[in-house]
Amino acid sequence: MEVTNVLFDMTGRVALITGSTRGIGRAIAERMAEAGAKVVISSRKADACVEVAAGITARGGTAIAHAASISDKAALQGLVDRTLAEWGRIDVLVCNAAVNPYYGPLLQITDEAFDKIMASNVRSNLWLCGMVIPQMAERRDGAVIVVSSIAGLKGNTNLGAYGISKAADFQLVRNLAVEYGPHNVRVNALAPSIIRTDFARKLWEDPAIYAKAVSGYPLRRIGEPDEVAGAAIFLASRAGAFVTGQVLVIDGGVTIGEGG
């Protein structure tokens, strides 16, 4: 694919994206491929990975599929090893996969649910960074993007544990940015609000629920996956070369408006 905007050109760069068979992760993978990157499609289901990778290839992009669960450290290491064996490097790591098995008051969450949220949404990102960042540091070039959420910026009566995990991701990127900035490795987070994905389907399928949800958004609408993908490309490309340790909020203005 021909890319004409050099600031956002990702030609030849290898991007590994978790949770990239649907929603935000898929949009990031597809748009990075359009920007010239070689992308690794990964989620728990192998057939879904193959389908998305095949679609990218059919449109002229370059992609491989490798299924891995973010809760399985050995599986994640296999994902990283496969990428390095295939393409010899990882220039961009996008930690997008996350879970939220509990919806309700924070003090009523079970230990099992809390541990699952923290392990999947925080520890797996730490694992992947530990597997990928050293080769970036050795080459003195790399970008890590953690897809977090505005839930990490606000209190919430039903998403407290999820919000704690997303706030922890903010601190994860700040620490890694400080540690690996001298090696020219940039680490940032994206914090979307409600995006039109399966993850948030209940909030946008019902017109009444949707109207209530967007009433506090200055833009009066929820976001689209591509609107997060564009921010990811900014952080992964030359355009974002002087940005590190930051949380880029993509929320239609809800956190600064009257409804925020």
N, C-alpha and C positions, 0 to 999 in steps of 0.2 A: 504493500500500500504506500502511495506517495503522500508524504507529509510536508506541507509547505511552511508551517509556522515553527521556526527553529526553537522558540522558547518552550513550546509544548511538545516538541518532537521526542519520542521515546524509541526511535529506531535502534534496534539491536539490543535494547535493554531487556533483561530477564525479570519478569514480575511474577511472584508467587502470591496467589490470593486465596485465602481460606473462605469457606462458605460462599463459593463463587458459582453455584449452580442456579441461584435465583436471587431476586431482590437487588439490594445494593451491591453485593459482591459480584453478581453476574454483570451488572451494569459497569462496574469498575473494570472487570476483566475484558468485556467487549470493547469498551472505549479505549482502554490502554492498547489493546490489539490494533484498533484503528489508528492509534497514534504511533504505531510501529513496533510496539513491544512484543516479545515472545512471552506468552502467558501460560501459567500453570493453573489449571482448573482443579479445585479440590473441594470435596464435601464428603459426607459419610457414604453416600450412595454412588457406586461406581457407574451405573448406567446413566445417571443424571450428569456426571462429570463427562462421560464420553459424548453425550448428546450436545452439551454446550461447547465442548472443544471442537467437535465436528462442525458445528454451525459457524464458529469463528474461522475455521480452516476453509470452509466453503465460500466464505465471503472474502477470502484472500489474506487472512491473518495467519498467525502461527501460534499453535496451542497444543499442549499435551494434557492428558487427564490422569489424575492419580487420586484415588479415594483415600481418605484418612479421617479418623475421628479426633477431634481436638482434645478429647479426654484421655487419649492413649499416647503416651510419650514416645513409645517405640514406633507407633504408626506415623507420628509427626517426623521423627528422625528419618524414617523411610521415605517420606515425602520430600524432605530436604535433600537426602542422598540421591534420590531419583533425579531431582532437578539439576543437581551438580553434575551427575553422571551424563545427563542429556545435553546440558548447555554450558557446563563448566563454571557457572557463577550465578549468583542471585543479586541483582542490582536493586530490586524493590521488593519489600515484604509488606503485604497488606494483611493485617490480622483483623478479619471481618467476622468470622463465625462467633456466635454467642448464643446463650440460652436464657430463658426465663421461665422456670417451671412453677413459679409461685406468684399469685396475685392476691394481695390481702395485707392486713396490718403486719408491720414488721415484727412485733413481739410475739406473733403467733406462728411464725415460720418454723418449720422443723429443722433440726440440725442437718438432716440429709439434704433438704432443699437448699439451705444456705451454703453448705459445702459444695454442692453441685454448681451453684451460681458462681461462687468465687473461683472454683477450680477451672471451670470452662471459660469464664470471662476475663480472668486475670492470670491465673497460673499458666494456662496454655499459651498465652501471649508471651509470658516470661520464658517459657520453654522454647518457643519458636525464635525469639530474639537471641537466646543463648546459642541456638543452633546455626543461626544465619549471620548475625552481626560480626562475629570474628573474621569471616572471609571478606566482609565489606571493609572492615577496619584494616585488614592486611593490604587490600587494594586501594585504601584511602578513598572510597567512593561507595555510597549507598544511601538508601532512603527507606525508613520504616514508617508505616502508617497504621495506627490502631483506630479502627472504627468504633467509637464510643457512643455517647448519647447525651442529650441535654438532661437526661435523668440524673446524671452525675453532677449537675449544677444546681438542682432544685430539690426541695423536699417533695415527697409524694405519699399520699395516704395508702396506696396499694402497690407501689413499685419500690419500696424502700431498699430491699436487699439488692435488687437489680441496680438501683442508683448507687449504692455503696460500691458495687463492683465497677461501675463505670467511672466513678470518682477515683477509684484506685488506679484505673487505666491512665487517667490524667497524670497522676504522680509517677507512674511507671515511665511514661514518655519523657517527663521532665528529668528524672534521674538518668535515664539512658542517654538523653541528649547531652547532659553535662559530662557523663563518663566518656562518650564516644565522639563528641564534637571535635576534639583535637585530632581525631582520625578521619575527619570529614564524613562522618556518618550522621545523617539527620534523622531525628525521631519526632514525629508529630501525631496528634490525634484529631479525628473528625468527630464533631458532636451534632448529629442530626436530630431534628425533632421528629414528628410523625411523617413517615415517607410511605408512599403508596406501594406497599409490599405485602406479601402474605402474612408477615410477622405482625402487621398492624391492621389486618383486614377488617376486624370487628369495628374499628374506629372510622373506617371510610366507606364501608358498604351500605350502611344504614343512613339514609339522608338526614334523619333527625339527629342522630349521634354525630354525623359529620358536621352539620351546621353548628352544633354546640361546640365541637372540638375546634373549629377554625374561627370562632367568634373572637378569640383573643389573639389571633394572628394578624398583624398589620397587613399582610398580603392576602388575608382572607382565603387561604387555601393551604393544603398540605404540600409537601415536597414530592418530587419525582426522583426515581433512582438515578437518572442521568445527572441531576443537579448535585448529587453527592459525588458521582463519578468525575465530574469536571473538577471538583475541588481536589480529589485524589490525584488526578493527573497534574494539577498545579504543584502539589507537594512532591510528586515523584520526578518532575522534570526540571529543566534548567530554570524555568520560571520561578520555582520555589527554592532556589539554591541557597538563599540566605535566611531561610525560615527553619527554625528547629526548637523543640521543646514547647511547642504551642498547641493550643486547642482551638481549632477553627470551627466556629459554631455555624451550622447551616440549618436555620430554623424559621425562616420566613418572618423573623423579628419577634417571635413569641416571647423570648426571654427578656426583651427590653420594652415590650408593650404593656398595656394595662392588664392584659390577661396573663402576663408572665410572672 
